[in-house]
C-alpha cells in the first residue's frame, strides 16, 4: 500500500488498527449486535424514577462523536441513526479484573472519534440533568481510519458546522455524519414520494416500470445521453422521459398508470437542474387537462400536509401555499401581462423580433415554439410564486398534445409554476396518429436546422396510436423541485443524496 498520500492522522489510525490486531481484537468483527433502543427514543421517553425499570437493559450501537477522559471514568457521545446520547463509561465496570491495562490501552489510546461501538447498560440522569447511558458492556464494531471534520458543540448548539458544498455533495456520507440534520431532508423526500404513491394507489392507479435504456429517446424535447449496445451493435440512449411507453400501456388497456422514473438529460447544471433527476408521470384514460388540474391540486395539497403537517411551506424566504384551488392564466395572457405585447397572432419572424425588442437571446435554429418558450421563461416565469397553472399553449410548443377543443392554434396543456419554476407539465394527450406523425415530422425539420433538443420520430409509438388510444390526460411532476419547495432547500443538490459532480483527482 502506498502510504505517501495519507495524512498524519490517517497514518496514526492505521497504526492503531494494527495494535488492535496485535491485542487479538478484531476491529471489524462479523457479528450481530442486538440493538433494542435508539438515542432519540430514550431521550424523549425516559422519565427518571417514573419509568426507569423500562430502561434498565438498553442496547445501542453508533459512532463515537466525542470523548472526555476523567481518569477512572469517562464520558462519550454516541450518535446513532436517530441522534446523539451521552455515555458514562466506568473503568472498573468495563474491566472488573485487577488488570486494567487492556481498558487503558483500548479505550484511552486506541479509540478515536468516528469509531463505531456497541454498548449495553441502563439509562440514568446525570447531576447536570442530562439523560445518559451507564455502560456495563462495550463492544468495538468498526475502526474509523479517516478523521471526521471537527464540528464543535456548546450547550446543545452546533457551531463551526461543515457547510462547504464541495465537501458536502461529494462526500455525502461524511456530510450525514457531521451534519445529521441533513437526514431530515431525505426523510421528507421519502414521505413526499410515499404520499404521492398512496394518493395514486388510493385512486386505483397501477404502478409500472418502463425501459431506461431506449433505442429512441422519446417523450420530451431534450438532448439525450448516448451509449452503445455491444451485442446488438446499435446506439442506445438513456431515457429523457417515460411518456411514450406509459401511453403505449393506455393503448393496451390500462386505465391509469404511473411511474416514478429516473430520467437523464445531457444538458446544463444549476441550482434547479441536475442531469439525472426523478419525475412522477401518470396517464389516465377518458380524462382531460381540466380534470388533471383538479387532481394535481388534490395530490399536492395532500403531499404538503403529509410532509410538513401544513399546506404552507417556506421557500427562499417566501410562504408557498399548496391549498387548492390554484390560479390559472393562459400562456399568451401571461406574456402580454409581463411584456405588454400580444403575440397570439404572430408568425415566427414577428415573434423573433419581439424577442429582440425584449432583449431575449435566441438562436437561428429556434422555431416558433422555442422562441415563445424563451420569451415566457425570461419575462414571465419568475413572477409566478404561488402555485399557478399556465394553460393553453401554442401548438408549436407541444408536439405530443391534443389541439384545443375551441381555440385555434393552441393545445390543451398546462404547466404548474411555483416559486418561479415549473413543477409539473400536463396535456390532454394527442391520440390522432396522423396529426402525431405530422408533428414528429415538424420536429425532424427542427433537428435538421440544428436543434439538438428536437424529438426523434418514434415509429413504434405511431403504430401503437394507430391501434387506437382513448382520450387520455397525462402529467409529469419534477419530484426534485417539489422536494426543494417542501423542505425549504435552495438547491437541487440539497435534495439529491448524490448529485452530479465533476470527477476529482483522488
C-alpha positions, 0 to 999 in steps of 0.5 A: 500500500502506498502510504505517501498520500495519507495524512498524519492522522490517517497514518496514526489510525492505521497504526492503531488498527494494527495494535488492535490486531496485535491485542487479538481484537478484531476491529471489524468483527462479523457479528450481530449486535442486538440493538433494542433502543435508539438515542432519540427514543430514550431521550424523549421517553425516559422519565427518571424514577417514573419509568426507569425499570423500562430502561434498565437493559438498553442496547445501542450501537453508533459512532463515537462523536466525542470523548472526555477522559476523567481518569477512572471514568469517562464520558462519550457521545454516541450518535446513532441513526436517530441522534446523539446520547451521552455515555458514562463509561466506568473503568472498573465496570468495563474491566472488573479484573485487577488488570486494567491495562487492556481498558487503558490501552483500548479505550484511552489510546486506541479509540478515536472519534468516528469509531463505531461501538456497541454498548449495553447498560441502563439509562440514568440522569446525570447531576447536570440533568442530562439523560445518559447511558451507564455502560456495563458492556462495550463492544468495538464494531468498526475502526474509523481510519479517516478523521471526521471534520471537527464540528464543535458543540456548546450547550446543545448548539452546533457551531463551526458546522461543515457547510462547504458544498464541495465537501458536502455533495461529494462526500455525502456520507461524511456530510450525514455524519457531521451534519445529521440534520441533513437526514431530515431532508431525505426523510421528507423526500421519502414521505413526499414520494410515499404520499404521492404513491398512496394518493395514486394507489388510493385512486386505483392507479397501477404502478409500472416500470418502463425501459431506461435504456431506449433505442429512441429517446422519446417523450420530451424535447431534450438532448439525450445521453448516448451509449452503445449496445455491444451485442446488438451493435446499435446506439442506445440512449438513456431515457429523457422521459417515460411518456411514450411507453406509459401511453403505449400501456393506455393503448393496451388497456390500462386505465391509469398508470404511473411511474416514478422514473429516473430520467437523464438529460445531457444538458446544463447544471444549476441550482434547479437542474441536475442531469439525472433527476426523478419525475412522477408521470401518470396517464389516465384514460377518458380524462382531460387537462381540466380534470388533471388540474383538479387532481394535481391540486388534490395530490399536492395539497395532500403531499404538503400536509403529509410532509410538513403537517401544513399546506404552507411551506417556506421557500427562499424566504417566501410562504408557498401555499399548496391549498387548492384551488390554484390560479390559472392564466393562459400562456399568451395572457401571461406574456402580454401581462409581463411584456405588454405585447400580444403575440397570439397572432404572430408568425415566427419572424414577428415573434423573433423580433419581439424577442429582440425588442425584449432583449431575449437571446435566441438562436437561428435554429429556434422555431416558433415554439422555442422562441415563445418558450424563451420569451415566457421563461425570461419575462414571465416565469419568475413572477409566478410564486404561488402555485399557478397553472399556465394553460393553453399553449401554442401548438408549436410548443407541444408536439405530443398534445391534443389541439384545443377543443375551441381555440385555434392554434393552441393545445390543451396543456398546462404547466404548474409554476411555483416559486418561479419554476415549473413543477409539473407539465400536463396535456390532454394527450394527442391520440390522432396518429396522423396529426402525431406523425405530422408533428414528429415530422415538424420536429425532424425539420427542427433537428435538421436546422440544428436543434439538438433538443428536437424529438426523434420520430418514434415509429413504434409509438405511431403504430401503437396510436394507430391501434387506437388510444382513448382520450387520455390526460397525462402529467409529469411532476419534477419530484426534485423541485417539489422536494426543494419547495417542501423542505425549504432547500435552495438547491437541487443538490440539497435534495439529491443524496448524490448529485452530479459532480465533476470527477476529482483527482483522488 
